[in-house]
Amino acid sequence: MAYNRKGYYRRARIIQEITRKHYEPERQDRCYAAIWRKHIRDTFGMCYNTYMKYVKAELPQEMAAPTHKQLDLFDELK
């Protein structure tokens, strides 16, 4: 059974979105440590060093943007 890291990349994408939403440079109340304390630590249960690894993780192209694989019955009518 192969290990493909899909869960790691999914968590990294979610953590990067949270960080992108709340991070503001040069503000002490919106720095990486504050975001980790307020949003990440209790939700994901990880230390600050692990959080920084997730923030700096490079996502593969197929995982970067979620795709909608649901088929539409009326594609031809649009």
PyMOL Python script that loads the backbone (N, CA, C, O; Angstrom):
from pymol import cmd

cmd.read_pdbstr("""\
ATOM      1  N   MET A   1       0.840  -1.166   0.000  1.00  0.00           N
ATOM      2  CA  MET A   1       0.000   0.000   0.000  1.00  0.00           C
ATOM      3  C   MET A   1       0.895   1.243   0.000  1.00  0.00           C
ATOM      4  O   MET A   1       1.775   1.380   0.850  1.00  0.00           O
ATOM      5  N   ALA A   2       0.671   2.119  -0.930  1.00  0.00           N
ATOM      6  CA  ALA A   2       1.508   3.303  -1.089  1.00  0.00           C
ATOM      7  C   ALA A   2       0.967   4.461  -0.263  1.00  0.00           C
ATOM      8  O   ALA A   2      -0.234   4.571  -0.014  1.00  0.00           O
ATOM      9  N   TYR A   3       1.882   5.311   0.150  1.00  0.00           N
ATOM     10  CA  TYR A   3       1.528   6.503   0.913  1.00  0.00           C
ATOM     11  C   TYR A   3       1.661   7.698  -0.026  1.00  0.00           C
ATOM     12  O   TYR A   3       2.739   7.944  -0.567  1.00  0.00           O
ATOM     13  N   ASN A   4       0.576   8.440  -0.223  1.00  0.00           N
ATOM     14  CA  ASN A   4       0.596   9.494  -1.232  1.00  0.00           C
ATOM     15  C   ASN A   4       0.488  10.907  -0.668  1.00  0.00           C
ATOM     16  O   ASN A   4       0.459  11.857  -1.451  1.00  0.00           O
ATOM     17  N   ARG A   5       0.429  11.090   0.627  1.00  0.00           N
ATOM     18  CA  ARG A   5       0.440  12.390   1.301  1.00  0.00           C
ATOM     19  C   ARG A   5      -0.749  13.288   0.961  1.00  0.00           C
ATOM     20  O   ARG A   5      -0.638  14.508   1.080  1.00  0.00           O
ATOM     21  N   LYS A   6      -1.858  12.733   0.552  1.00  0.00           N
ATOM     22  CA  LYS A   6      -3.030  13.563   0.235  1.00  0.00           C
ATOM     23  C   LYS A   6      -3.534  14.306   1.466  1.00  0.00           C
ATOM     24  O   LYS A   6      -3.892  15.480   1.371  1.00  0.00           O
ATOM     25  N   GLY A   7      -3.568  13.649   2.610  1.00  0.00           N
ATOM     26  CA  GLY A   7      -4.029  14.285   3.841  1.00  0.00           C
ATOM     27  C   GLY A   7      -3.127  15.427   4.263  1.00  0.00           C
ATOM     28  O   GLY A   7      -3.604  16.463   4.726  1.00  0.00           O
ATOM     29  N   TYR A   8      -1.813  15.240   4.102  1.00  0.00           N
ATOM     30  CA  TYR A   8      -0.855  16.292   4.436  1.00  0.00           C
ATOM     31  C   TYR A   8      -1.087  17.514   3.557  1.00  0.00           C
ATOM     32  O   TYR A   8      -1.122  18.639   4.056  1.00  0.00           O
ATOM     33  N   TYR A   9      -1.243  17.305   2.269  1.00  0.00           N
ATOM     34  CA  TYR A   9      -1.448  18.428   1.349  1.00  0.00           C
ATOM     35  C   TYR A   9      -2.803  19.103   1.585  1.00  0.00           C
ATOM     36  O   TYR A   9      -2.918  20.319   1.430  1.00  0.00           O
ATOM     37  N   ARG A  10      -3.813  18.343   1.950  1.00  0.00           N
ATOM     38  CA  ARG A  10      -5.125  18.919   2.232  1.00  0.00           C
ATOM     39  C   ARG A  10      -5.050  19.822   3.475  1.00  0.00           C
ATOM     40  O   ARG A  10      -5.565  20.940   3.466  1.00  0.00           O
ATOM     41  N   ARG A  11      -4.409  19.330   4.536  1.00  0.00           N
ATOM     42  CA  ARG A  11      -4.227  20.147   5.741  1.00  0.00           C
ATOM     43  C   ARG A  11      -3.375  21.372   5.442  1.00  0.00           C
ATOM     44  O   ARG A  11      -3.672  22.462   5.931  1.00  0.00           O
ATOM     45  N   ALA A  12      -2.328  21.210   4.652  1.00  0.00           N
ATOM     46  CA  ALA A  12      -1.460  22.342   4.314  1.00  0.00           C
ATOM     47  C   ALA A  12      -2.238  23.412   3.554  1.00  0.00           C
ATOM     48  O   ALA A  12      -2.055  24.603   3.805  1.00  0.00           O
ATOM     49  N   ARG A  13      -3.096  23.004   2.638  1.00  0.00           N
ATOM     50  CA  ARG A  13      -3.895  23.972   1.876  1.00  0.00           C
ATOM     51  C   ARG A  13      -4.852  24.720   2.798  1.00  0.00           C
ATOM     52  O   ARG A  13      -5.009  25.934   2.671  1.00  0.00           O
ATOM     53  N   ILE A  14      -5.494  24.007   3.724  1.00  0.00           N
ATOM     54  CA  ILE A  14      -6.429  24.640   4.663  1.00  0.00           C
ATOM     55  C   ILE A  14      -5.687  25.609   5.585  1.00  0.00           C
ATOM     56  O   ILE A  14      -6.154  26.724   5.819  1.00  0.00           O
ATOM     57  N   ILE A  15      -4.543  25.193   6.104  1.00  0.00           N
ATOM     58  CA  ILE A  15      -3.762  26.042   6.995  1.00  0.00           C
ATOM     59  C   ILE A  15      -3.238  27.265   6.253  1.00  0.00           C
ATOM     60  O   ILE A  15      -3.228  28.363   6.809  1.00  0.00           O
ATOM     61  N   GLN A  16      -2.806  27.094   5.015  1.00  0.00           N
ATOM     62  CA  GLN A  16      -2.331  28.233   4.230  1.00  0.00           C
ATOM     63  C   GLN A  16      -3.459  29.216   3.934  1.00  0.00           C
ATOM     64  O   GLN A  16      -3.229  30.426   3.918  1.00  0.00           O
ATOM     65  N   GLU A  17      -4.667  28.723   3.701  1.00  0.00           N
ATOM     66  CA  GLU A  17      -5.807  29.617   3.477  1.00  0.00           C
ATOM     67  C   GLU A  17      -6.147  30.409   4.744  1.00  0.00           C
ATOM     68  O   GLU A  17      -6.425  31.606   4.670  1.00  0.00           O
ATOM     69  N   ILE A  18      -6.126  29.750   5.897  1.00  0.00           N
ATOM     70  CA  ILE A  18      -6.384  30.444   7.161  1.00  0.00           C
ATOM     71  C   ILE A  18      -5.318  31.513   7.392  1.00  0.00           C
ATOM     72  O   ILE A  18      -5.632  32.635   7.789  1.00  0.00           O
ATOM     73  N   THR A  19      -4.067  31.163   7.145  1.00  0.00           N
ATOM     74  CA  THR A  19      -2.970  32.103   7.339  1.00  0.00           C
ATOM     75  C   THR A  19      -3.083  33.276   6.374  1.00  0.00           C
ATOM     76  O   THR A  19      -2.887  34.425   6.771  1.00  0.00           O
ATOM     77  N   ARG A  20      -3.394  33.003   5.127  1.00  0.00           N
ATOM     78  CA  ARG A  20      -3.542  34.070   4.127  1.00  0.00           C
ATOM     79  C   ARG A  20      -4.677  35.022   4.503  1.00  0.00           C
ATOM     80  O   ARG A  20      -4.602  36.224   4.251  1.00  0.00           O
ATOM     81  N   LYS A  21      -5.712  34.477   5.100  1.00  0.00           N
ATOM     82  CA  LYS A  21      -6.868  35.287   5.484  1.00  0.00           C
ATOM     83  C   LYS A  21      -6.556  36.219   6.655  1.00  0.00           C
ATOM     84  O   LYS A  21      -7.036  37.353   6.684  1.00  0.00           O
ATOM     85  N   HIS A  22      -5.760  35.756   7.617  1.00  0.00           N
ATOM     86  CA  HIS A  22      -5.562  36.505   8.856  1.00  0.00           C
ATOM     87  C   HIS A  22      -4.212  37.197   8.983  1.00  0.00           C
ATOM     88  O   HIS A  22      -4.083  38.085   9.825  1.00  0.00           O
ATOM     89  N   TYR A  23      -3.209  36.845   8.205  1.00  0.00           N
ATOM     90  CA  TYR A  23      -1.862  37.374   8.382  1.00  0.00           C
ATOM     91  C   TYR A  23      -1.729  38.790   7.821  1.00  0.00           C
ATOM     92  O   TYR A  23      -2.164  39.079   6.707  1.00  0.00           O
ATOM     93  N   GLU A  24      -1.124  39.652   8.611  1.00  0.00           N
ATOM     94  CA  GLU A  24      -0.773  41.000   8.175  1.00  0.00           C
ATOM     95  C   GLU A  24       0.642  41.282   8.649  1.00  0.00           C
ATOM     96  O   GLU A  24       0.901  41.239   9.852  1.00  0.00           O
ATOM     97  N   PRO A  25       1.571  41.570   7.734  1.00  0.00           N
ATOM     98  CA  PRO A  25       2.948  41.830   8.157  1.00  0.00           C
ATOM     99  C   PRO A  25       3.038  43.094   9.011  1.00  0.00           C
ATOM    100  O   PRO A  25       2.271  44.041   8.836  1.00  0.00           O
ATOM    101  N   GLU A  26       3.985  43.083   9.928  1.00  0.00           N
ATOM    102  CA  GLU A  26       4.288  44.210  10.810  1.00  0.00           C
ATOM    103  C   GLU A  26       3.191  44.514  11.828  1.00  0.00           C
ATOM    104  O   GLU A  26       3.184  45.597  12.413  1.00  0.00           O
ATOM    105  N   ARG A  27       2.274  43.590  12.049  1.00  0.00           N
ATOM    106  CA  ARG A  27       1.279  43.749  13.121  1.00  0.00           C
ATOM    107  C   ARG A  27       1.480  42.616  14.109  1.00  0.00           C
ATOM    108  O   ARG A  27       1.450  41.442  13.742  1.00  0.00           O
ATOM    109  N   GLN A  28       1.685  42.980  15.361  1.00  0.00           N
ATOM    110  CA  GLN A  28       1.967  41.978  16.383  1.00  0.00           C
ATOM    111  C   GLN A  28       0.753  41.109  16.702  1.00  0.00           C
ATOM    112  O   GLN A  28       0.908  39.957  17.108  1.00  0.00           O
ATOM    113  N   ASP A  29      -0.440  41.644  16.524  1.00  0.00           N
ATOM    114  CA  ASP A  29      -1.632  40.856  16.829  1.00  0.00           C
ATOM    115  C   ASP A  29      -2.084  40.004  15.640  1.00  0.00           C
ATOM    116  O   ASP A  29      -3.050  39.251  15.758  1.00  0.00           O
ATOM    117  N   ARG A  30      -1.411  40.111  14.517  1.00  0.00           N
ATOM    118  CA  ARG A  30      -1.754  39.293  13.350  1.00  0.00           C
ATOM    119  C   ARG A  30      -0.527  38.633  12.740  1.00  0.00           C
ATOM    120  O   ARG A  30      -0.490  38.376  11.536  1.00  0.00           O
ATOM    121  N   CYS A  31       0.475  38.360  13.565  1.00  0.00           N
ATOM    122  CA  CYS A  31       1.677  37.674  13.102  1.00  0.00           C
ATOM    123  C   CYS A  31       1.406  36.161  13.071  1.00  0.00           C
ATOM    124  O   CYS A  31       0.331  35.704  13.458  1.00  0.00           O
ATOM    125  N   TYR A  32       2.401  35.396  12.604  1.00  0.00           N
ATOM    126  CA  TYR A  32       2.225  33.949  12.499  1.00  0.00           C
ATOM    127  C   TYR A  32       1.946  33.311  13.860  1.00  0.00           C
ATOM    128  O   TYR A  32       1.106  32.418  13.967  1.00  0.00           O
ATOM    129  N   ALA A  33       2.646  33.766  14.896  1.00  0.00           N
ATOM    130  CA  ALA A  33       2.448  33.184  16.229  1.00  0.00           C
ATOM    131  C   ALA A  33       1.035  33.450  16.746  1.00  0.00           C
ATOM    132  O   ALA A  33       0.429  32.578  17.369  1.00  0.00           O
ATOM    133  N   ALA A  34       0.510  34.642  16.490  1.00  0.00           N
ATOM    134  CA  ALA A  34      -0.847  34.957  16.944  1.00  0.00           C
ATOM    135  C   ALA A  34      -1.883  34.129  16.185  1.00  0.00           C
ATOM    136  O   ALA A  34      -2.857  33.661  16.774  1.00  0.00           O
ATOM    137  N   ILE A  35      -1.679  33.948  14.899  1.00  0.00           N
ATOM    138  CA  ILE A  35      -2.595  33.112  14.106  1.00  0.00           C
ATOM    139  C   ILE A  35      -2.547  31.683  14.610  1.00  0.00           C
ATOM    140  O   ILE A  35      -3.582  31.027  14.730  1.00  0.00           O
ATOM    141  N   TRP A  36      -1.337  31.193  14.907  1.00  0.00           N
ATOM    142  CA  TRP A  36      -1.204  29.835  15.430  1.00  0.00           C
ATOM    143  C   TRP A  36      -1.945  29.704  16.759  1.00  0.00           C
ATOM    144  O   TRP A  36      -2.657  28.723  16.973  1.00  0.00           O
ATOM    145  N   ARG A  37      -1.785  30.691  17.660  1.00  0.00           N
ATOM    146  CA  ARG A  37      -2.451  30.633  18.961  1.00  0.00           C
ATOM    147  C   ARG A  37      -3.971  30.685  18.849  1.00  0.00           C
ATOM    148  O   ARG A  37      -4.673  29.940  19.533  1.00  0.00           O
ATOM    149  N   LYS A  38      -4.479  31.563  17.991  1.00  0.00           N
ATOM    150  CA  LYS A  38      -5.925  31.795  17.927  1.00  0.00           C
ATOM    151  C   LYS A  38      -6.679  30.776  17.068  1.00  0.00           C
ATOM    152  O   LYS A  38      -7.809  30.410  17.393  1.00  0.00           O
ATOM    153  N   HIS A  39      -6.068  30.320  15.982  1.00  0.00           N
ATOM    154  CA  HIS A  39      -6.829  29.532  15.009  1.00  0.00           C
ATOM    155  C   HIS A  39      -6.319  28.102  14.791  1.00  0.00           C
ATOM    156  O   HIS A  39      -7.116  27.206  14.514  1.00  0.00           O
ATOM    157  N   ILE A  40      -5.026  27.876  14.909  1.00  0.00           N
ATOM    158  CA  ILE A  40      -4.452  26.602  14.485  1.00  0.00           C
ATOM    159  C   ILE A  40      -4.233  25.637  15.643  1.00  0.00           C
ATOM    160  O   ILE A  40      -4.550  24.454  15.524  1.00  0.00           O
ATOM    161  N   ARG A  41      -3.700  26.115  16.750  1.00  0.00           N
ATOM    162  CA  ARG A  41      -3.266  25.239  17.852  1.00  0.00           C
ATOM    163  C   ARG A  41      -4.383  24.339  18.354  1.00  0.00           C
ATOM    164  O   ARG A  41      -4.180  23.132  18.485  1.00  0.00           O
ATOM    165  N   ASP A  42      -5.539  24.882  18.633  1.00  0.00           N
ATOM    166  CA  ASP A  42      -6.624  24.077  19.186  1.00  0.00           C
ATOM    167  C   ASP A  42      -7.334  23.245  18.123  1.00  0.00           C
ATOM    168  O   ASP A  42      -7.799  22.140  18.404  1.00  0.00           O
ATOM    169  N   THR A  43      -7.418  23.771  16.911  1.00  0.00           N
ATOM    170  CA  THR A  43      -8.127  23.056  15.857  1.00  0.00           C
ATOM    171  C   THR A  43      -7.339  21.859  15.345  1.00  0.00           C
ATOM    172  O   THR A  43      -7.891  20.767  15.212  1.00  0.00           O
ATOM    173  N   PHE A  44      -6.052  22.051  15.056  1.00  0.00           N
ATOM    174  CA  PHE A  44      -5.248  21.000  14.451  1.00  0.00           C
ATOM    175  C   PHE A  44      -4.328  20.302  15.444  1.00  0.00           C
ATOM    176  O   PHE A  44      -3.790  19.239  15.133  1.00  0.00           O
ATOM    177  N   GLY A  45      -4.133  20.873  16.634  1.00  0.00           N
ATOM    178  CA  GLY A  45      -3.305  20.244  17.657  1.00  0.00           C
ATOM    179  C   GLY A  45      -1.859  20.081  17.257  1.00  0.00           C
ATOM    180  O   GLY A  45      -1.296  18.997  17.405  1.00  0.00           O
ATOM    181  N   MET A  46      -1.246  21.134  16.754  1.00  0.00           N
ATOM    182  CA  MET A  46       0.149  21.044  16.332  1.00  0.00           C
ATOM    183  C   MET A  46       0.960  22.158  16.978  1.00  0.00           C
ATOM    184  O   MET A  46       0.422  23.189  17.381  1.00  0.00           O
ATOM    185  N   CYS A  47       2.272  21.926  17.067  1.00  0.00           N
ATOM    186  CA  CYS A  47       3.148  22.936  17.641  1.00  0.00           C
ATOM    187  C   CYS A  47       3.459  24.008  16.599  1.00  0.00           C
ATOM    188  O   CYS A  47       3.113  23.873  15.425  1.00  0.00           O
ATOM    189  N   TYR A  48       4.115  25.071  17.050  1.00  0.00           N
ATOM    190  CA  TYR A  48       4.404  26.212  16.172  1.00  0.00           C
ATOM    191  C   TYR A  48       5.353  25.827  15.041  1.00  0.00           C
ATOM    192  O   TYR A  48       5.177  26.290  13.914  1.00  0.00           O
ATOM    193  N   ASN A  49       6.358  24.990  15.315  1.00  0.00           N
ATOM    194  CA  ASN A  49       7.303  24.582  14.269  1.00  0.00           C
ATOM    195  C   ASN A  49       6.607  23.783  13.170  1.00  0.00           C
ATOM    196  O   ASN A  49       6.901  23.969  11.989  1.00  0.00           O
ATOM    197  N   THR A  50       5.706  22.914  13.540  1.00  0.00           N
ATOM    198  CA  THR A  50       4.944  22.150  12.559  1.00  0.00           C
ATOM    199  C   THR A  50       4.047  23.068  11.749  1.00  0.00           C
ATOM    200  O   THR A  50       3.910  22.897  10.537  1.00  0.00           O
ATOM    201  N   TYR A  51       3.438  24.040  12.409  1.00  0.00           N
ATOM    202  CA  TYR A  51       2.604  25.020  11.713  1.00  0.00           C
ATOM    203  C   TYR A  51       3.402  25.759  10.645  1.00  0.00           C
ATOM    204  O   TYR A  51       2.913  25.964   9.534  1.00  0.00           O
ATOM    205  N   MET A  52       4.631  26.160  10.977  1.00  0.00           N
ATOM    206  CA  MET A  52       5.451  26.870  10.004  1.00  0.00           C
ATOM    207  C   MET A  52       5.848  25.971   8.834  1.00  0.00           C
ATOM    208  O   MET A  52       5.996  26.456   7.712  1.00  0.00           O
ATOM    209  N   LYS A  53       6.020  24.685   9.073  1.00  0.00           N
ATOM    210  CA  LYS A  53       6.300  23.753   7.973  1.00  0.00           C
ATOM    211  C   LYS A  53       5.105  23.655   7.033  1.00  0.00           C
ATOM    212  O   LYS A  53       5.274  23.592   5.816  1.00  0.00           O
ATOM    213  N   TYR A  54       3.899  23.641   7.592  1.00  0.00           N
ATOM    214  CA  TYR A  54       2.694  23.603   6.764  1.00  0.00           C
ATOM    215  C   TYR A  54       2.519  24.899   5.985  1.00  0.00           C
ATOM    216  O   TYR A  54       2.095  24.866   4.830  1.00  0.00           O
ATOM    217  N   VAL A  55       2.836  26.035   6.589  1.00  0.00           N
ATOM    218  CA  VAL A  55       2.698  27.325   5.907  1.00  0.00           C
ATOM    219  C   VAL A  55       3.647  27.400   4.719  1.00  0.00           C
ATOM    220  O   VAL A  55       3.289  27.938   3.671  1.00  0.00           O
ATOM    221  N   LYS A  56       4.849  26.865   4.874  1.00  0.00           N
ATOM    222  CA  LYS A  56       5.859  26.959   3.833  1.00  0.00           C
ATOM    223  C   LYS A  56       5.845  25.778   2.860  1.00  0.00           C
ATOM    224  O   LYS A  56       6.670  25.727   1.947  1.00  0.00           O
ATOM    225  N   ALA A  57       4.933  24.841   3.038  1.00  0.00           N
ATOM    226  CA  ALA A  57       4.857  23.667   2.165  1.00  0.00           C
ATOM    227  C   ALA A  57       4.406  24.083   0.767  1.00  0.00           C
ATOM    228  O   ALA A  57       3.501  24.902   0.608  1.00  0.00           O
ATOM    229  N   GLU A  58       5.046  23.509  -0.227  1.00  0.00           N
ATOM    230  CA  GLU A  58       4.661  23.757  -1.614  1.00  0.00           C
ATOM    231  C   GLU A  58       3.700  22.652  -2.043  1.00  0.00           C
ATOM    232  O   GLU A  58       4.036  21.468  -2.002  1.00  0.00           O
ATOM    233  N   LEU A  59       2.522  23.052  -2.450  1.00  0.00           N
ATOM    234  CA  LEU A  59       1.505  22.090  -2.836  1.00  0.00           C
ATOM    235  C   LEU A  59       1.686  21.695  -4.298  1.00  0.00           C
ATOM    236  O   LEU A  59       2.050  22.534  -5.122  1.00  0.00           O
ATOM    237  N   PRO A  60       1.438  20.428  -4.630  1.00  0.00           N
ATOM    238  CA  PRO A  60       1.477  20.050  -6.037  1.00  0.00           C
ATOM    239  C   PRO A  60       0.351  20.730  -6.810  1.00  0.00           C
ATOM    240  O   PRO A  60      -0.652  21.125  -6.217  1.00  0.00           O
ATOM    241  N   GLN A  61       0.502  20.866  -8.094  1.00  0.00           N
ATOM    242  CA  GLN A  61      -0.456  21.598  -8.912  1.00  0.00           C
ATOM    243  C   GLN A  61      -1.856  20.996  -8.841  1.00  0.00           C
ATOM    244  O   GLN A  61      -2.838  21.739  -8.829  1.00  0.00           O
ATOM    245  N   GLU A  62      -1.972  19.685  -8.795  1.00  0.00           N
ATOM    246  CA  GLU A  62      -3.300  19.073  -8.780  1.00  0.00           C
ATOM    247  C   GLU A  62      -4.004  19.259  -7.444  1.00  0.00           C
ATOM    248  O   GLU A  62      -5.229  19.157  -7.379  1.00  0.00           O
ATOM    249  N   MET A  63      -3.249  19.534  -6.363  1.00  0.00           N
ATOM    250  CA  MET A  63      -3.863  19.752  -5.058  1.00  0.00           C
ATOM    251  C   MET A  63      -4.067  21.233  -4.759  1.00  0.00           C
ATOM    252  O   MET A  63      -4.787  21.570  -3.819  1.00  0.00           O
ATOM    253  N   ALA A  64      -3.459  22.120  -5.529  1.00  0.00           N
ATOM    254  CA  ALA A  64      -3.499  23.546  -5.220  1.00  0.00           C
ATOM    255  C   ALA A  64      -4.917  24.107  -5.318  1.00  0.00           C
ATOM    256  O   ALA A  64      -5.334  24.884  -4.459  1.00  0.00           O
ATOM    257  N   ALA A  65      -5.652  23.725  -6.346  1.00  0.00           N
ATOM    258  CA  ALA A  65      -7.013  24.225  -6.517  1.00  0.00           C
ATOM    259  C   ALA A  65      -7.987  23.054  -6.494  1.00  0.00           C
ATOM    260  O   ALA A  65      -7.801  22.087  -7.233  1.00  0.00           O
ATOM    261  N   PRO A  66      -9.015  23.122  -5.666  1.00  0.00           N
ATOM    262  CA  PRO A  66      -9.989  22.023  -5.654  1.00  0.00           C
ATOM    263  C   PRO A  66     -10.774  21.984  -6.963  1.00  0.00           C
ATOM    264  O   PRO A  66     -11.126  23.022  -7.524  1.00  0.00           O
ATOM    265  N   THR A  67     -11.032  20.799  -7.425  1.00  0.00           N
ATOM    266  CA  THR A  67     -11.782  20.638  -8.666  1.00  0.00           C
ATOM    267  C   THR A  67     -13.164  20.085  -8.348  1.00  0.00           C
ATOM    268  O   THR A  67     -13.348  19.344  -7.383  1.00  0.00           O
ATOM    269  N   HIS A  68     -14.113  20.454  -9.164  1.00  0.00           N
ATOM    270  CA  HIS A  68     -15.472  19.962  -8.992  1.00  0.00           C
ATOM    271  C   HIS A  68     -15.684  18.825  -9.984  1.00  0.00           C
ATOM    272  O   HIS A  68     -15.780  19.049 -11.190  1.00  0.00           O
ATOM    273  N   LYS A  69     -15.755  17.620  -9.467  1.00  0.00           N
ATOM    274  CA  LYS A  69     -15.878  16.446 -10.321  1.00  0.00           C
ATOM    275  C   LYS A  69     -17.329  16.008 -10.490  1.00  0.00           C
ATOM    276  O   LYS A  69     -17.605  14.991 -11.125  1.00  0.00           O
ATOM    277  N   GLN A  70     -18.235  16.763  -9.933  1.00  0.00           N
ATOM    278  CA  GLN A  70     -19.644  16.436 -10.089  1.00  0.00           C
ATOM    279  C   GLN A  70     -20.070  16.733 -11.520  1.00  0.00           C
ATOM    280  O   GLN A  70     -19.840  17.832 -12.026  1.00  0.00           O
ATOM    281  N   LEU A  71     -20.677  15.774 -12.157  1.00  0.00           N
ATOM    282  CA  LEU A  71     -21.120  15.948 -13.526  1.00  0.00           C
ATOM    283  C   LEU A  71     -22.417  16.756 -13.554  1.00  0.00           C
ATOM    284  O   LEU A  71     -23.229  16.686 -12.632  1.00  0.00           O
ATOM    285  N   ASP A  72     -22.589  17.506 -14.605  1.00  0.00           N
ATOM    286  CA  ASP A  72     -23.794  18.306 -14.784  1.00  0.00           C
ATOM    287  C   ASP A  72     -24.590  17.696 -15.923  1.00  0.00           C
ATOM    288  O   ASP A  72     -24.045  17.444 -16.997  1.00  0.00           O
ATOM    289  N   LEU A  73     -25.869  17.457 -15.698  1.00  0.00           N
ATOM    290  CA  LEU A  73     -26.692  16.837 -16.727  1.00  0.00           C
ATOM    291  C   LEU A  73     -26.952  17.758 -17.903  1.00  0.00           C
ATOM    292  O   LEU A  73     -27.233  17.290 -19.007  1.00  0.00           O
ATOM    293  N   PHE A  74     -26.863  19.055 -17.683  1.00  0.00           N
ATOM    294  CA  PHE A  74     -27.275  20.000 -18.711  1.00  0.00           C
ATOM    295  C   PHE A  74     -26.087  20.810 -19.241  1.00  0.00           C
ATOM    296  O   PHE A  74     -26.241  21.996 -19.532  1.00  0.00           O
ATOM    297  N   ASP A  75     -24.919  20.203 -19.370  1.00  0.00           N
ATOM    298  CA  ASP A  75     -23.746  20.900 -19.897  1.00  0.00           C
ATOM    299  C   ASP A  75     -23.968  21.372 -21.326  1.00  0.00           C
ATOM    300  O   ASP A  75     -23.509  22.449 -21.707  1.00  0.00           O
ATOM    301  N   GLU A  76     -24.656  20.585 -22.098  1.00  0.00           N
ATOM    302  CA  GLU A  76     -24.828  20.901 -23.526  1.00  0.00           C
ATOM    303  C   GLU A  76     -25.775  22.092 -23.741  1.00  0.00           C
ATOM    304  O   GLU A  76     -25.702  22.749 -24.779  1.00  0.00           O
ATOM    305  N   LEU A  77     -26.651  22.379 -22.788  1.00  0.00           N
ATOM    306  CA  LEU A  77     -27.621  23.445 -22.950  1.00  0.00           C
ATOM    307  C   LEU A  77     -27.045  24.819 -22.621  1.00  0.00           C
ATOM    308  O   LEU A  77     -27.650  25.837 -22.956  1.00  0.00           O
ATOM    309  N   LYS A  78     -25.914  24.857 -21.986  1.00  0.00           N
ATOM    310  CA  LYS A  78     -25.348  26.151 -21.569  1.00  0.00           C
ATOM    311  C   LYS A  78     -24.686  26.879 -22.690  1.00  0.00           C
ATOM    312  O   LYS A  78     -24.167  27.978 -22.491  1.00  0.00           O
TER     313      LYS A  78
END
""", "prot")
cmd.dss("prot")
cmd.show_as("cartoon", "prot")
cmd.util.cbc("prot")
cmd.orient("prot")
